[in-house]
Amino acid sequence: MRLTKFTDLALRVTMRLAVLEPGASLTTRQVAEAMAIPYNHTAKAIARLQHLGVVEARRGRGGGLELTGFGRTASIGWLVRELEGEEEVVTCEGETPCPLRAACSLRGALRAAQQAFYASLDPITVDQLVSSPSRPVLLTLI
């Protein structure tokens, strides 16, 4: 399986926010610079994470980004599913439909592999993902 760059970026942003001290926050610009990600891409990922209830964003003086309690305990499998969508690995339809689509087992096998991929991520939470050895490295990204 290969994740989209958007999902990869959103997961890295989530990980960085997960190691903040309680009450601390970062701005979108700080996160973008620390993670070496373009600001606009970071802002879009944060907006999606906020929509999912993973990130809280406050505007104005004293504002910033924080991971929510839900975000800390969220399953990585759930988060990846939400960010990636439920599209299949291959599409058999389209402008030029696959001539094998009526009798092909590849689509089903790939769907099963995709479900196994997500299932392997289901028991892992964001908090577990940012424990050592990741935590000290994430804390250096300011």
Backbone as JSON Lines, residues from 0, in Angstrom:
{"i":0,"aa":"M","n":[0.84,-1.18,0.0],"ca":[0.0,0.0,0.0],"c":[0.88,1.24,0.0]}
{"i":1,"aa":"R","n":[0.39,2.24,-0.64],"ca":[1.08,3.51,-0.65],"c":[0.08,4.59,-0.25]}
{"i":2,"aa":"L","n":[0.48,5.38,0.74],"ca":[-0.38,6.47,1.19],"c":[-0.15,7.7,0.32]}
{"i":3,"aa":"T","n":[-1.17,8.52,0.21],"ca":[-1.0,9.78,-0.51],"c":[-0.09,10.69,0.31]}
{"i":4,"aa":"K","n":[0.49,11.66,-0.36],"ca":[1.34,12.63,0.35],"c":[0.52,13.4,1.38]}
{"i":5,"aa":"F","n":[-0.76,13.64,1.06],"ca":[-1.63,14.35,1.99],"c":[-1.77,13.58,3.3]}
{"i":6,"aa":"T","n":[-2.02,12.29,3.21],"ca":[-2.17,11.45,4.4],"c":[-0.86,11.41,5.18]}
{"i":7,"aa":"D","n":[0.25,11.25,4.49],"ca":[1.56,11.24,5.14],"c":[1.78,12.55,5.9]}
{"i":8,"aa":"L","n":[1.51,13.65,5.25],"ca":[1.68,14.96,5.87],"c":[0.77,15.11,7.08]}
{"i":9,"aa":"A","n":[-0.49,14.72,6.96],"ca":[-1.44,14.85,8.07],"c":[-1.01,13.99,9.25]}
{"i":10,"aa":"L","n":[-0.49,12.8,8.99],"ca":[-0.01,11.94,10.08],"c":[1.19,12.57,10.77]}
{"i":11,"aa":"R","n":[2.1,13.14,10.0],"ca":[3.28,13.78,10.61],"c":[2.89,15.0,11.43]}
{"i":12,"aa":"V","n":[1.94,15.78,10.94],"ca":[1.45,16.94,11.7],"c":[0.82,16.46,13.01]}
{"i":13,"aa":"T","n":[0.02,15.42,12.93],"ca":[-0.63,14.86,14.12],"c":[0.42,14.4,15.12]}
{"i":14,"aa":"M","n":[1.46,13.74,14.64],"ca":[2.52,13.26,15.53],"c":[3.23,14.43,16.21]}
{"i":15,"aa":"R","n":[3.49,15.49,15.46],"ca":[4.19,16.64,16.06],"c":[3.33,17.28,17.14]}
{"i":16,"aa":"L","n":[2.05,17.42,16.88],"ca":[1.16,18.03,17.87],"c":[0.96,17.12,19.08]}
{"i":17,"aa":"A","n":[1.09,15.83,18.89],"ca":[0.88,14.88,19.99],"c":[1.94,14.97,21.07]}
{"i":18,"aa":"V","n":[3.1,15.52,20.77],"ca":[4.16,15.6,21.78],"c":[4.24,16.96,22.47]}
{"i":19,"aa":"L","n":[3.3,17.85,22.17],"ca":[3.27,19.14,22.87],"c":[2.93,18.93,24.34]}
{"i":20,"aa":"E","n":[3.51,19.75,25.18],"ca":[3.17,19.74,26.6],"c":[1.73,20.2,26.76]}
{"i":21,"aa":"P","n":[1.03,19.74,27.78],"ca":[-0.35,20.19,28.01],"c":[-0.43,21.71,28.08]}
{"i":22,"aa":"G","n":[-1.37,22.27,27.36],"ca":[-1.56,23.72,27.36],"c":[-0.71,24.44,26.32]}
{"i":23,"aa":"A","n":[0.29,23.77,25.75],"ca":[1.13,24.38,24.72],"c":[0.44,24.24,23.37]}
{"i":24,"aa":"S","n":[0.79,25.12,22.45],"ca":[0.23,25.04,21.11],"c":[1.26,25.56,20.11]}
{"i":25,"aa":"L","n":[1.04,25.25,18.86],"ca":[1.87,25.74,17.76],"c":[0.95,26.36,16.73]}
{"i":26,"aa":"T","n":[1.48,27.26,15.93],"ca":[0.72,27.82,14.82],"c":[0.9,26.92,13.6]}
{"i":27,"aa":"T","n":[0.04,27.11,12.65],"ca":[0.16,26.36,11.4],"c":[1.51,26.65,10.76]}
{"i":28,"aa":"R","n":[1.94,27.88,10.77],"ca":[3.23,28.25,10.18],"c":[4.38,27.56,10.91]}
{"i":29,"aa":"Q","n":[4.33,27.52,12.23],"ca":[5.38,26.84,12.99],"c":[5.45,25.35,12.65]}
{"i":30,"aa":"V","n":[4.3,24.73,12.53],"ca":[4.26,23.31,12.18],"c":[4.82,23.11,10.78]}
{"i":31,"aa":"A","n":[4.4,23.94,9.84],"ca":[4.87,23.82,8.46],"c":[6.39,23.96,8.38]}
{"i":32,"aa":"E","n":[6.92,24.96,9.07],"ca":[8.37,25.17,9.05],"c":[9.13,24.04,9.73]}
{"i":33,"aa":"A","n":[8.63,23.59,10.86],"ca":[9.29,22.51,11.6],"c":[9.31,21.21,10.81]}
{"i":34,"aa":"M","n":[8.24,20.95,10.07],"ca":[8.13,19.7,9.33],"c":[8.62,19.84,7.89]}
{"i":35,"aa":"A","n":[9.08,21.03,7.51],"ca":[9.56,21.31,6.15],"c":[8.48,20.97,5.11]}
{"i":36,"aa":"I","n":[7.29,21.48,5.37],"ca":[6.13,21.24,4.5],"c":[5.61,22.61,4.06]}
{"i":37,"aa":"P","n":[5.18,22.75,2.81],"ca":[4.61,24.03,2.39],"c":[3.43,24.42,3.27]}
{"i":38,"aa":"Y","n":[3.35,25.7,3.57],"ca":[2.3,26.22,4.45],"c":[0.9,25.85,3.97]}
{"i":39,"aa":"N","n":[0.63,26.05,2.67],"ca":[-0.72,25.77,2.15],"c":[-1.1,24.31,2.33]}
{"i":40,"aa":"H","n":[-0.17,23.39,2.1],"ca":[-0.45,21.97,2.28],"c":[-0.73,21.67,3.76]}
{"i":41,"aa":"T","n":[0.06,22.29,4.62],"ca":[-0.12,22.1,6.06],"c":[-1.48,22.6,6.5]}
{"i":42,"aa":"A","n":[-1.86,23.77,6.02],"ca":[-3.16,24.36,6.38],"c":[-4.31,23.46,5.94]}
{"i":43,"aa":"K","n":[-4.2,22.86,4.75],"ca":[-5.26,21.96,4.28],"c":[-5.33,20.7,5.14]}
{"i":44,"aa":"A","n":[-4.18,20.16,5.5],"ca":[-4.16,18.96,6.35],"c":[-4.76,19.27,7.71]}
{"i":45,"aa":"I","n":[-4.4,20.41,8.27],"ca":[-4.92,20.8,9.58],"c":[-6.43,21.02,9.51]}
{"i":46,"aa":"A","n":[-6.91,21.63,8.45],"ca":[-8.35,21.81,8.29],"c":[-9.06,20.47,8.27]}
{"i":47,"aa":"R","n":[-8.5,19.5,7.59],"ca":[-9.12,18.16,7.54],"c":[-9.06,17.49,8.91]}
{"i":48,"aa":"L","n":[-7.93,17.6,9.59],"ca":[-7.79,17.01,10.93],"c":[-8.74,17.68,11.91]}
{"i":49,"aa":"Q","n":[-8.95,18.97,11.76],"ca":[-9.89,19.69,12.61],"c":[-11.31,19.2,12.33]}
{"i":50,"aa":"H","n":[-11.65,19.03,11.08],"ca":[-12.97,18.52,10.7],"c":[-13.22,17.13,11.3]}
{"i":51,"aa":"L","n":[-12.18,16.32,11.38],"ca":[-12.29,14.97,11.95],"c":[-12.32,14.97,13.48]}
{"i":52,"aa":"G","n":[-12.06,16.13,14.09],"ca":[-12.06,16.21,15.55],"c":[-10.75,15.82,16.18]}
{"i":53,"aa":"V","n":[-9.69,15.73,15.39],"ca":[-8.38,15.32,15.88],"c":[-7.59,16.52,16.38]}
{"i":54,"aa":"V","n":[-7.77,17.66,15.74],"ca":[-7.04,18.88,16.07],"c":[-8.02,19.99,16.42]}
{"i":55,"aa":"E","n":[-7.64,20.77,17.43],"ca":[-8.39,21.97,17.78],"c":[-7.55,23.16,17.36]}
{"i":56,"aa":"A","n":[-8.16,24.08,16.63],"ca":[-7.46,25.28,16.17],"c":[-8.17,26.5,16.74]}
{"i":57,"aa":"R","n":[-7.39,27.34,17.44],"ca":[-7.93,28.58,17.99],"c":[-7.25,29.75,17.3]}
{"i":58,"aa":"R","n":[-8.05,30.74,16.96],"ca":[-7.51,31.93,16.28],"c":[-7.17,33.01,17.29]}
{"i":59,"aa":"G","n":[-6.39,33.97,16.81],"ca":[-6.11,35.16,17.6],"c":[-5.0,34.98,18.62]}
{"i":60,"aa":"R","n":[-4.86,36.0,19.43],"ca":[-3.82,36.0,20.46],"c":[-4.04,34.82,21.41]}
{"i":61,"aa":"G","n":[-3.0,34.1,21.66],"ca":[-3.11,32.93,22.52],"c":[-3.69,31.72,21.79]}
{"i":62,"aa":"G","n":[-3.88,31.86,20.49],"ca":[-4.43,30.77,19.7],"c":[-3.35,29.78,19.3]}
{"i":63,"aa":"G","n":[-3.73,28.86,18.49],"ca":[-2.78,27.87,17.99],"c":[-3.46,26.53,17.82]}
{"i":64,"aa":"L","n":[-2.64,25.55,17.59],"ca":[-3.11,24.19,17.32],"c":[-2.78,23.27,18.47]}
{"i":65,"aa":"E","n":[-3.73,22.42,18.81],"ca":[-3.53,21.39,19.83],"c":[-4.23,20.12,19.37]}
{"i":66,"aa":"L","n":[-3.68,19.0,19.75],"ca":[-4.35,17.73,19.51],"c":[-5.46,17.58,20.55]}
{"i":67,"aa":"T","n":[-6.62,17.11,20.14],"ca":[-7.72,16.91,21.08],"c":[-7.49,15.59,21.83]}
{"i":68,"aa":"G","n":[-8.25,15.39,22.88],"ca":[-8.19,14.12,23.6],"c":[-8.54,12.96,22.68]}
{"i":69,"aa":"F","n":[-9.55,13.18,21.85],"ca":[-9.91,12.16,20.86],"c":[-8.74,11.9,19.91]}
{"i":70,"aa":"G","n":[-8.05,12.97,19.5],"ca":[-6.92,12.84,18.58],"c":[-5.81,11.98,19.16]}
{"i":71,"aa":"R","n":[-5.59,12.1,20.45],"ca":[-4.53,11.31,21.1],"c":[-4.83,9.81,21.12]}
{"i":72,"aa":"T","n":[-6.1,9.48,21.25],"ca":[-6.48,8.07,21.35],"c":[-7.0,7.51,20.04]}
{"i":73,"aa":"A","n":[-7.01,8.33,19.0],"ca":[-7.53,7.87,17.71],"c":[-6.68,6.74,17.16]}
{"i":74,"aa":"S","n":[-7.35,5.8,16.54],"ca":[-6.67,4.68,15.88],"c":[-6.02,5.19,14.59]}
{"i":75,"aa":"I","n":[-4.8,4.77,14.36],"ca":[-4.12,5.14,13.12],"c":[-4.86,4.54,11.93]}
{"i":76,"aa":"G","n":[-5.38,3.33,12.08],"ca":[-6.17,2.72,11.0],"c":[-7.38,3.57,10.64]}
{"i":77,"aa":"W","n":[-8.11,4.03,11.66],"ca":[-9.27,4.89,11.42],"c":[-8.84,6.18,10.73]}
{"i":78,"aa":"L","n":[-7.78,6.79,11.24],"ca":[-7.32,8.06,10.7],"c":[-6.89,7.91,9.24]}
{"i":79,"aa":"V","n":[-6.15,6.87,8.93],"ca":[-5.72,6.65,7.55],"c":[-6.93,6.41,6.65]}
{"i":80,"aa":"R","n":[-7.9,5.63,7.11],"ca":[-9.12,5.4,6.32],"c":[-9.83,6.72,6.02]}
{"i":81,"aa":"E","n":[-9.93,7.57,7.05],"ca":[-10.62,8.85,6.89],"c":[-9.87,9.77,5.93]}
{"i":82,"aa":"L","n":[-8.56,9.75,6.0],"ca":[-7.75,10.63,5.14],"c":[-7.65,10.1,3.71]}
{"i":83,"aa":"E","n":[-7.57,8.8,3.57],"ca":[-7.41,8.19,2.24],"c":[-8.74,8.0,1.52]}
{"i":84,"aa":"G","n":[-9.81,7.81,2.28],"ca":[-11.08,7.47,1.66],"c":[-11.17,5.97,1.46]}
{"i":85,"aa":"E","n":[-12.29,5.53,0.99],"ca":[-12.52,4.09,0.83],"c":[-12.34,3.62,-0.61]}
{"i":86,"aa":"E","n":[-11.57,4.34,-1.39],"ca":[-11.34,3.92,-2.78],"c":[-10.58,2.61,-2.83]}
{"i":87,"aa":"E","n":[-10.88,1.86,-3.86],"ca":[-10.18,0.6,-4.04],"c":[-8.79,0.85,-4.59]}
{"i":88,"aa":"V","n":[-7.91,-0.13,-4.43],"ca":[-6.53,-0.01,-4.88],"c":[-6.48,0.11,-6.41]}
{"i":89,"aa":"V","n":[-7.3,-0.65,-7.09],"ca":[-7.38,-0.57,-8.55],"c":[-8.82,-0.28,-8.95]}
{"i":90,"aa":"T","n":[-8.96,0.36,-10.1],"ca":[-10.29,0.57,-10.65],"c":[-10.38,-0.2,-11.96]}
{"i":91,"aa":"C","n":[-11.48,-0.86,-12.11],"ca":[-11.67,-1.7,-13.29],"c":[-12.55,-1.0,-14.32]}
{"i":92,"aa":"E","n":[-13.15,0.08,-13.9],"ca":[-14.02,0.83,-14.8],"c":[-13.23,2.03,-15.31]}
{"i":93,"aa":"G","n":[-13.91,2.97,-15.85],"ca":[-13.25,4.18,-16.29],"c":[-13.36,4.36,-17.78]}
{"i":94,"aa":"E","n":[-12.51,5.24,-18.3],"ca":[-12.54,5.57,-19.71],"c":[-12.31,4.33,-20.58]}
{"i":95,"aa":"T","n":[-11.33,3.53,-20.18],"ca":[-11.06,2.27,-20.87],"c":[-11.19,1.15,-19.86]}
{"i":96,"aa":"P","n":[-12.37,0.56,-19.72],"ca":[-12.56,-0.5,-18.72],"c":[-11.63,-1.68,-18.98]}
{"i":97,"aa":"C","n":[-11.22,-2.31,-17.92],"ca":[-10.34,-3.47,-18.02],"c":[-11.09,-4.64,-18.67]}
{"i":98,"aa":"P","n":[-10.52,-5.26,-19.66],"ca":[-11.21,-6.38,-20.31],"c":[-11.34,-7.61,-19.42]}
{"i":99,"aa":"L","n":[-10.59,-7.67,-18.34],"ca":[-10.65,-8.82,-17.43],"c":[-11.69,-8.66,-16.33]}
{"i":100,"aa":"R","n":[-12.34,-7.52,-16.23],"ca":[-13.17,-7.21,-15.07],"c":[-14.27,-8.22,-14.78]}
{"i":101,"aa":"A","n":[-14.76,-8.93,-15.77],"ca":[-15.84,-9.89,-15.53],"c":[-15.35,-11.17,-14.86]}
{"i":102,"aa":"A","n":[-14.07,-11.49,-15.02],"ca":[-13.57,-12.77,-14.49],"c":[-12.24,-12.63,-13.77]}
{"i":103,"aa":"C","n":[-12.0,-11.5,-13.15],"ca":[-10.7,-11.25,-12.53],"c":[-10.78,-11.38,-11.01]}
{"i":104,"aa":"S","n":[-9.8,-12.03,-10.43],"ca":[-9.75,-12.13,-8.97],"c":[-8.79,-11.12,-8.35]}
{"i":105,"aa":"L","n":[-8.11,-10.36,-9.18],"ca":[-7.14,-9.4,-8.67],"c":[-7.81,-8.33,-7.81]}
{"i":106,"aa":"R","n":[-8.91,-7.81,-8.26],"ca":[-9.6,-6.75,-7.53],"c":[-9.97,-7.2,-6.11]}
{"i":107,"aa":"G","n":[-10.51,-8.41,-5.98],"ca":[-10.88,-8.94,-4.67],"c":[-9.67,-9.18,-3.78]}
{"i":108,"aa":"A","n":[-8.59,-9.69,-4.38],"ca":[-7.37,-9.94,-3.62],"c":[-6.77,-8.63,-3.11]}
{"i":109,"aa":"L","n":[-6.77,-7.62,-3.95],"ca":[-6.24,-6.32,-3.54],"c":[-7.12,-5.66,-2.49]}
{"i":110,"aa":"R","n":[-8.43,-5.84,-2.59],"ca":[-9.34,-5.31,-1.58],"c":[-9.07,-5.97,-0.23]}
{"i":111,"aa":"A","n":[-8.85,-7.28,-0.23],"ca":[-8.54,-8.0,1.01],"c":[-7.21,-7.52,1.6]}
{"i":112,"aa":"A","n":[-6.24,-7.29,0.73],"ca":[-4.93,-6.79,1.2],"c":[-5.08,-5.4,1.8]}
{"i":113,"aa":"Q","n":[-5.89,-4.56,1.18],"ca":[-6.12,-3.21,1.69],"c":[-6.79,-3.27,3.07]}
{"i":114,"aa":"Q","n":[-7.77,-4.13,3.21],"ca":[-8.45,-4.27,4.5],"c":[-7.48,-4.8,5.57]}
{"i":115,"aa":"A","n":[-6.59,-5.71,5.2],"ca":[-5.6,-6.22,6.14],"c":[-4.61,-5.12,6.54]}
{"i":116,"aa":"F","n":[-4.26,-4.27,5.59],"ca":[-3.37,-3.14,5.86],"c":[-3.99,-2.23,6.92]}
{"i":117,"aa":"Y","n":[-5.24,-1.84,6.7],"ca":[-5.92,-0.98,7.67],"c":[-6.09,-1.68,9.01]}
{"i":118,"aa":"A","n":[-6.44,-2.95,8.98],"ca":[-6.63,-3.71,10.22],"c":[-5.35,-3.77,11.04]}
{"i":119,"aa":"S","n":[-4.2,-3.83,10.38],"ca":[-2.93,-3.86,11.11],"c":[-2.64,-2.53,11.79]}
{"i":120,"aa":"L","n":[-3.23,-1.45,11.3],"ca":[-3.05,-0.12,11.9],"c":[-4.1,0.19,12.96]}
{"i":121,"aa":"D","n":[-5.2,-0.55,12.96],"ca":[-6.31,-0.27,13.88],"c":[-5.92,-0.26,15.36]}
{"i":122,"aa":"P","n":[-5.1,-1.2,15.84],"ca":[-4.81,-1.19,17.28],"c":[-3.81,-0.11,17.72]}
{"i":123,"aa":"I","n":[-3.19,0.59,16.78],"ca":[-2.17,1.59,17.11],"c":[-2.83,2.95,17.26]}
{"i":124,"aa":"T","n":[-2.58,3.61,18.4],"ca":[-3.13,4.96,18.62],"c":[-2.05,6.0,18.33]}
{"i":125,"aa":"V","n":[-2.48,7.24,18.21],"ca":[-1.55,8.34,17.99],"c":[-0.55,8.4,19.15]}
{"i":126,"aa":"D","n":[-1.03,8.3,20.39],"ca":[-0.12,8.33,21.54],"c":[0.93,7.23,21.47]}
{"i":127,"aa":"Q","n":[0.54,6.04,21.05],"ca":[1.51,4.95,20.93],"c":[2.52,5.24,19.83]}
{"i":128,"aa":"L","n":[2.08,5.88,18.79],"ca":[2.95,6.17,17.66],"c":[4.05,7.17,18.02]}
{"i":129,"aa":"V","n":[3.79,8.02,18.99],"ca":[4.77,9.06,19.33],"c":[5.57,8.75,20.58]}
{"i":130,"aa":"S","n":[5.48,7.52,21.06],"ca":[6.34,7.16,22.2],"c":[7.76,6.98,21.68]}
{"i":131,"aa":"S","n":[8.71,6.72,22.57],"ca":[10.11,6.56,22.15],"c":[10.21,5.45,21.13]}
{"i":132,"aa":"P","n":[11.06,5.59,20.16],"ca":[12.11,6.58,19.95],"c":[11.67,7.83,19.2]}
{"i":133,"aa":"S","n":[10.41,7.9,18.77],"ca":[9.94,9.06,17.99],"c":[9.86,10.33,18.81]}
{"i":134,"aa":"R","n":[9.43,10.23,20.05],"ca":[9.16,11.41,20.89],"c":[10.32,12.4,20.96]}
{"i":135,"aa":"P","n":[11.55,11.97,21.31],"ca":[12.63,12.94,21.4],"c":[12.91,13.66,20.08]}
{"i":136,"aa":"V","n":[12.79,12.95,18.98],"ca":[13.03,13.57,17.67],"c":[11.93,14.57,17.38]}
{"i":137,"aa":"L","n":[10.7,14.21,17.62],"ca":[9.58,15.13,17.38],"c":[9.69,16.39,18.22]}
{"i":138,"aa":"L","n":[10.19,16.26,19.44],"ca":[10.32,17.42,20.33],"c":[11.38,18.4,19.84]}
{"i":139,"aa":"T","n":[12.32,17.95,19.03],"ca":[13.34,18.86,18.5],"c":[12.83,19.7,17.34]}
{"i":140,"aa":"L","n":[11.71,19.32,16.77],"ca":[11.15,20.05,15.63],"c":[10.34,21.24,16.14]}
{"i":141,"aa":"I","n":[10.92,22.39,16.07],"ca":[10.27,23.58,16.62],"c":[9.76,24.47,15.54]}
